[in-house]
Amino acid sequence: MTDRPAPPVLAATIERHGPLPFSTFLEVALYDPVEGFYERGGRSGRRGDFLTSPEVGPLFGAVVARYVDTVWDDLGRPDPFAVIEVGAGPGTLARTVLAASPRCAAALRYVLVERSARQRRLHLDGLPLEEHSTSFFLPGGRIEADDDAAPRSRPGIGPIAVSLEQLPAEAVTGVVIANELLDNVPFDLLVRRDGRWWEVRIGLAEHGRHLTEVIVPVVAPSWLASLVPDPAEGARIPVQTGAASWLRRALERLDGGVVVILDYASSSAELAARPSTEWLRTYRAHERGTAVLLDVGEQDITCEVALDQLARVRPPVDVTTQAEWLVRHGIGPLVEAGRVAWTEGAARGDLAALRGRSRVREAEALLDPAGLGAFRVITWSAGPALPSPALEKQWAEPLA
């Protein structure tokens, strides 16, 4: 039981419907239009609550731009070529990728997908935003027509950026990228007691004033036994059906290209073997926050991604650390150029020299094996999710 009153929207919902699934609690805590963390001003960045790789500085976006160009080359340099960034936050990564002037810029359609209206408003600052149009994704670029001629296309009109609340409906060729998104996708929570799994729900105690855990019987997903074959008494595990559904939708949007997520990730068995306070965390003002049921709406709530649960949708083609991924895609030459600029211009203290020194320091943070460098980068190639009807049913099994 917590020692603070429950937010009114949660208290009213619980009073009406009874104890809520953990995923429903998270949906309110993070995304409620009035009481959710991201609508109340929570955000990434140096002035926000936590720092992600794009906010370290422009170096991360410059490497992502190089990677995007590599995918563009591998696909035969299509025009249009889409980069769909899901969980775009305030738009920092988009700005730094475009500022790096990728070679694919003339073909580029950069789509920022962000469900928070408050954060989408920040996309207006410094991004070449246009209204969304299906013509952005048609071969050749924007479609033009007049009364006497058939529609005709005009290539090379990029870069164009659009800001959306959800994934575009159109199929695209390109990259779907999500940096520290899936750790914020609501999930259900199970606990092991008396040799079986139980569901952790969120209810009220103390005459409706406080949030508390309520343990209820559950029919656990049938695939869980294979992922966590020998759980200890008291073990907890997230059931990340929401993240798996997101991956399925992302794959469905691609007719060529890749899906890339960057996040802290583990396996279901590893999560079950660790205290849940290690993989279910809160953050506020760049510090670890309080317990999950405290300060609801005033702190971020994150969970490590269970990679093996996502692999049931479609196995990834590559899993590596962020440090290795950045090295693979050219952070070394960029840092060396910065080091040279600093060495040559330090005495003058000019802007190029200062930027060079900053690039070296950014690299240290991005490659830190005890920090951001340990994040996982997981890549899926375009293609259908696993088609087994039995698997589809298992993913859809309700926790009830």
Secondary structure, DSSP 8 states (H G I E B T S, - for coil): --SSB--HHHHHHHHHH-SEEHHHHHHHHHH-TTT-TTTTT--BSTTSSB--HHHH-HHHHHHHHHHHHHHHHHTT--SSEEEEEES-TTSHHHHHHHHT--TTGGGEEEEEE-S-HHHHGGGGSSS-B----GGGGSTTSSEEEETTEEEEE------EEEEESS--SS-EEEEEEEES-GGGS--EEEEEETTEEEEEEEEEETTTTEEEEEEEE----TTHHHHSSS--TT-EEEE-HHHHHHHHHHHHTEEEEEEEEEE-EE-HHHHHHS-HHHHEEEEETTEE-S-TTSSTTSSEEEE-EEHHHHHTTS--SEEEEHHHHHHHTTHHHHHHHHHHHHHHHTTTT-HHHHHHHHHHHHHHHHT-TTTGGGSEEEEEESS-----HHHHHHHH----
